[in-house]
Amino acid sequence: MEDVDWLRRNFVEVFCLPEEATEWLIDLYRSIQFFDDVADGDKVDRKDLDHVLWHMMVGQYSNAFFAQKSAALVPLLANAILKWQASDHVEREGDVDARSFMWRAGYYDIILTVVQLCHGAEVAKDSAHMVMRMYGEKYEDYLEEFS
C-alpha cells in the first residue's frame, strides 16, 4: 500500500515518532481505509480484513504507545468517528460542502496529537502546518466526487 509507505516515512523521518506510535498510526490508517471501503460498498481484501480485525481487537491494546496514551487517544478517536459519521450523513443526503470535507479528515487531528504526545506542544505547534499538508485530498476533487 503506497499510502502506508508514504505515511511511515513522514512519521519516522519528518516527525521522528517512536516505532510504537508509528505502528499505531499506520494500523489506524489501514483500519479507517478498510471501514471506509466497507461503508462505500467497495470490495475488501481478506488480508485487510484479517489485519484490521487483529488490530482492532488485539494489536491496538498491546501497542505500548496506545496503552500509555489511551486516556488522550480514546476521546480523540471517538471525536474522529463522530465527525466522519456526520460527514457521511450529509454526503449521503447530497449536501456536501467545506464543512463535510473538513470533518472527514479526523485522522490528521490524531496525527497532530500523537506528535504533541511524543514531543510536546512546542514541537506540535511547529509541525502543525506539515501535518495539515499531509492531507492529500483536494476540496475540488471532493466536490467532484459528489456532483
N, C-alpha and C positions, 0 to 999 in steps of 0.2 A: 504494500500500500504506500504509494508515493507520498501522500499527505503525512503519514505517520513518520516517515524518514525525515521529512522537512521539519515537522514539529520537534522531533527528537533533537535534531541539530540545533534548532533555536533554543530549546530548553537547556541543552548542555553547553553549547558554545557561546550563545549570546547572554543567557540569563544565569548561567553557572549553577543550575539547580542540582541538588543531590540526586543520586540514582533512584532512590525510593520515590521522591517527588516526581521525577521524570516518568518513571514507570506508571505511577498512579494516574498522572495526567494523560499519558498515552492510552492506557486501558479505559479511562473515562471517555476519551475521544472516540475510541473504537466502539464503545457501548452506545454513545449518543448516535453515531452514524448507523449502527445496527437498528436501534429503535426508530430512527427516522425512516429507514428503509421499510421497516415493518408498517409504520403508520402510513407511508405512501403506497403500500402495496407492491413494493419492488421485490424482486427475487432476492432471498437471503441465502448465503452460503452456509452449509452445515458447519464448516470450520469456524466461521464467525459466530454462529450460534453457540457452539461449544466454548469458544473463548469468552464471550460475553457472559454466558451462564456461570463459568468459573469465576470470572472477575467479580460479578455482582454478588455471588453467594459465598465466596471464599476469599479470593485474592485480595479484594479491597480491604477486608478486615484483617488480613495477615500482613498487609503492607505497613512497614514501620512508620512511614510518614503519615499515612492516614490514621493509624492507631494513635499517634501522638497528637495530631492536629484535628481530630474528628469533631471536637466541640466547635471549632470555627468552620469546618468544611461542610458539615451536615446542613446547617441552616442555609448556607450558600447554595448547596445542591438543591435544596427544597425550593429556594427562590428561583433558580435557573429553570427548574421543571415547571413551576407555575407560570413563569414568563413565556416559556416555549408553548405551554398549553393555551395561553391567552392568544399568542400569535397564531398558532394553528387554528384556533377557533375562528378568528376573523379572516384568515386565509380561506377556510372552507366556506365562509359566507361571501367571499369575493370582495371583501372590504379592506384590502391591504393598503398600507401607507408607510411612512417613515417610522412610525412607532412600532408597527408589527415587525418591520425589518430589524429594528434595533433590538427588540425583545427576543429575537431568535439567537442572539449572539451571547448568551449567558456563559458559554464555555470560556470566553475571553475574560469575563469578570473573574472566573475561577482561576485562570492563569495568573492574573494580576495579584490576586490574593495569595496564591502559592508563592509568588516572588516576594511578597511582603512577609509572609510567614517564615520564609527561608533566610531573607536578607535584611528585613526591617523596612520601615516606612520610607526612609530617605531613598533607598535603592529602588523601591517600588515606584516612588514619585518620579525618579529619574528614568525609569524604564517604561512608564505607563504608555507613552506615545509609541514605543516599539511594540508593545502588546497590542495596542489598538490597530496598528498597521498590519498585524498578522491576519486579521480577518480578511479573507480573500474574496468573499462575495461582494460584488458591486451592486449598489442600490438599483441602478438601471436594469441590471440583469434580473434582479429580484422582481421588479415591476413587470418585466417582460414575461417572466415565468407565469404570472397570474393574469396576463391580459388576454 
